[in-house]
């Protein structure tokens, strides 16, 4: 391959990466809008066609039924506000990411606010990027007038409080509290390029998280 062809291949790869980043970054924004406006067809079409819903159910039809049931029976209205989004590629057609989300929910007589993040897997299928999986990790959910101080910060109306697994993906949380600094601390080498999340995760297992 000539030097010119190599340059063109490199340029094409860089353009493809930029276009992929933009497409992936739009997924959470489209997720929020379609969910809040209850356009469930637009919503489930953001996911891979064979998206896994449970051990024995897969596909967008089952997902639509699950989302419909959740929204119709739990919330009157919702608003999802997307925050920082970090994306790392595994290969040309697979990526992972973390995106923050601050949400508001009208739940009958209470207004519940929530802070969470999503641990996402993305996949490009037939030239288009989709969610392969969204793992929600919650810090708190609580009535607007009731700060969620203390443990068990997931406090939905009419339910027993529970933990939302906000820190479960990240070993650094327990390490920080288990090892108080003494003297001048050491500083690890910066994470390799495109491995920031992988470095922070340190191979920790994916927790089982209650999603509703």
N, C-alpha and C positions, 0 to 999 in steps of 0.2 A: 504494500500500500504506500502510495506517495505521501510526502509531507503535506501536500495540499489536501489530499483525501483524509489524512489523519486529523487535520485542523477542522475540516468539515464535519467529520464524525464527532469530534469533541464538541463542536458548536451545537450540533444536533442533540447530543446527549444533555448538554447544559440547558438548552431550550426545553427539552422534554422534562427535565427536572423542575424547571421553573413553572411550566404549565401544570405539572403534577402537584406541586406545592399549592398553587392557586386553587386548583380543583378540590384538593383535600381541605384547604382552609374554608372553602365555601360550604362544605358538608355540615359542620355544626351550626352555621348560620341558617342554612336551609332547614335543618332539623328543628331549630327553635321556632322559626316562623311557621312552618307547616304544623307543628305540634300546637302552638298557641292559637292558631286559626282553625284548628280541627280539620285540616285537609289531610285526611288519613291516607289517601292514595298517594299524594305527593310525599307524605312522610315515609311510608313503608318502601317506596321506590328509591329511597336513598340507601337502602340496604341490599346486600347481595341477594339474588333471587332465591337461593336455598338457605337463607338465614335461619340459624337454629334458635327455636323458641323454648323448647324443653327437651327432655330425653326422647320423647316420642312425637314431637311436632316440629316441623320446619317449613319455611316458605313464607312469602309475604301475606298470603291469606290468613294464616294462623297468627302472624304478627299483627295484622290489622284487627283481628278479633280481640287479641290481648290488649292492644292499646285502646281500642274502643271501650272495652269493659273498664279499664283503669280510669280513663278520663271521665267517662259518663257517671261512674259510681263514687269517685273520690273528689273530683274538683268541679267547681262551677266555671272558673276561668284560671288561666296561667299566663305568666310572662317569664321567659328565659333570657337572661342577659349574658352573652358570651364574653369571656375574658381571654387571658393569654393562651396561646396555642403553640405547642412545641411538637414538631414532626421529625421523625427519623426513618429513613428508608432501610428496609432489609434487602431489597433488590429492586429491579425496575418496576415491578407490579405489586409490591407489598410494602406497607409502611405501618408504623405505630405512632401514637401521639397522645399527648395529655392536653386537655382543654378545660379551663375553669368555667364555672357557670354559677351565676347568682340568680335565684329564681323567686318568684312570688306566686302564691296560690290562694285563690278564694275557695274556702272550704266551708260552705254554709255560713255560720255566724262568725267564723274566725278567719284572719288573714295571716297565712303562714309564710314566712320567709325561709329561704334555704341557701346554704353555701355548700357547693360540691365541686368535684372534678370528675371528668370522664377519662378512663384509660381506654383508648381506642385501638382497634386494628382496622386497617384500610386495605382494600384489594382493587386492582384494576382488572376489569372483566370486559373483554371486547372493546377496549379503548376508553372505558369510562370508570371513574373511581367511585367505590361504594364503601359504606361501613360493612366490615366483616363481623365486628363485635363492638359493643359499647359496654364497658363495665363502670357503673356509677359508684363513686366513693363519696359518701356524705360526711360533712362535718356536723351540721346541725339542721334541724327543721323545727321552727317554733313560732308561736303566735307573735305577731309584730310587737306587742306590748309586754312580752315575757322573755327577757334575755335568757338564752340557754346555758346558764352557768352550771358547771359541775359535769358529772358523768351522764351517760345515756342522753345525748343531746338530740336524738331524733324523737320529737314530741308532737306527734300528729293528734288532732282532736279525737277523742274516743278510743285511743289505743295506749297500750303500755309503752313507756319510753324504751328505746333501744339504742345500741351503738351503731354508727353509720360507717365504720371502717375507713375513716378519712386518712389515717396514717398507715394502714395495713400494707400498702404496696412498697413502703419506703423504710428500709431498716434504719436509716439515719435518725428517725424519731426516737426509737428506743435507745440507740447508741448514744444520742446526745444526753439523755437523762441518766443513763447508767454510768457515764464516764465524765464527771465534772472536770473541767480544765484545771490543771495545776502548772503554774509557770507559763512560759511562752510555748504555745502549741505548735506542733508540726503541721505542715500544709501539704496535702497530697498533690501530685501532678495533675494538671488540668485534664479533663476527660478528652479522649480522642475525638476528632471531628465526626459529627453525626452519631456519637455514642454517649451523649449527655444523659439521656434517660436510662440507657442500658447500664451506665456506670452508677447512677443513683439507685437503680433497682437492686444491684448486687446479686442477681440471681434469685431474689426472694420469690416464693410461690405466689400464685394468684389466689387471693382469699375468696371464700364464699360470702357473698354480700346479699343481704335482703334488699330487694328492689321495690317492693311495695307491701 
